[in-house]
Amino acid sequence: MLNVGVIGLGNTGNQIASLAYEQLKIPVMAVNSSEKDLETINNNIPKKLITDADGESKGAGKNRQLAKKYLKDSIMTFLSSEDVQDFVGDLDVLFIVSSTGGGTGSGTSLIMSSIIASMFVDVHVITIGVLPVMNEALSAHVNTLEYLNELYSTLDGQTYMLYDNDKYSGMPSYKMMNLVNEEVVKDIDVLRCTYNYTTKYDSIDEEDMRRLISFPGRILVARLEDIKERDLDKDSIEDLLIKKIKSNAHTEIQRDQKVIATGIIANLSEAVFSEFDNHIEKVRDFIGDPDHDFNHLYVNEERKMPNNVFLIIGGLSVINDRIAKISDRIEEIEQKQKTREEENSLNDLGVSELSQKVSSKDKSKKTSASNVDIAGIFSKFGI
């Protein structure tokens, strides 16, 4: 398996890191600007508090610029710490996880990704963002647009994953968040090759997986777990995969047929394999034809082994449709508040002006850090 780890930034990131530690037994780290939030995390998990230059911090209060300042004032202490060096340097893949709508995680995760990717060149960094429900307040949507603007315009060739709390908006918020957090952790488990059993057929080894998840753009994972033969009476495995792509916790895909790579991991009985074409032509009609495809086919040796199929899609494009929905929600809020902004696309929204409005309301593998222009990275992110 690939050696993977998680840095969770902000409360959402901290909770996902904690869950990954408990369920996957992988190395994780929790970073926050709120000491109270860090107190909720298992004491066996390394915790890092980011503060201003005077060592003071009481959280970011959904203020991304304040969170960036905390990180800028703390970054050299963070990077020079031996436990951080050991933690990151031992990994093949590092997932940096946060919400997009809050302050600490949204404001710092992309900067952290950029710095760590520059310092630890042998570690592949994947950024994971969790979008808010549509009925959240203005600040969450403005912060999300600012996060996406930085993701698409400031980072170069970033590999990322985006999940969406709004996919489960009909349930109580704590259940919704727990469900999305679980989905993130289960997808990480797939990407570290947990289900890539030794096989005499087509295989995805660790290096294949590193390549599959290294293409620039968005990664989406669709998981079909414990398929029963009766489940295939009405729908094929491909039909079920398409349904899963539409309904799972990932942000909806852009229907532009642009995809760089796909990977299929199938652990199926001989009977179920006879019903499955791993070339997934129907799925490709839905998502597009990839430039690269990878297959890992394992025939279950024991009758009680579950029938699983996992589809990994890499190199998906910008989530313009979701951005348009956020734009519409901001316009709705702005109209209700009788404010003057009335925009409806990422490029025209005036993200920085909206961000200022929200903020004003809120009172080895190791490469030396000296080789990285950290100040320049912060400058790109406007801090």
Secondary structure, 3 states (H helix, E strand, C coil): CCCEEEEEEHHHHHHHHHHHHHHHCCCEEEEECCHHHHCCCCCCCCEEECCCCCCCCCCCCCCHHHHHHHHHHHHHHHHHCHHHHHHHHCCCEEEEEEECCCCHHHHHHHHHHHHHHHHCCCCEEEEEEEECCCCCCHHHHHHHHHHHHHHHHCCCCCEEEEEEHHHHCCCCHHHHHHHHHHHHHHHHHHHCCCCCCCCCCCCCCHHHHHHHCCCCEEEEEEEECCCCHHHHCCCCHHHHHHHHHHHCCECCCCCCCCCCEEEEEEEECHHHHCCCCCCCHHHHHHHCCCCEEEEEEEECCCCCCCCEEEEEEEEECCCHHHHHHHHHHHHHHHHHCCCCCCCCCCCCCCHHHHHHHHHHHCCCCCCCHHHCCHHHHHHHCCC
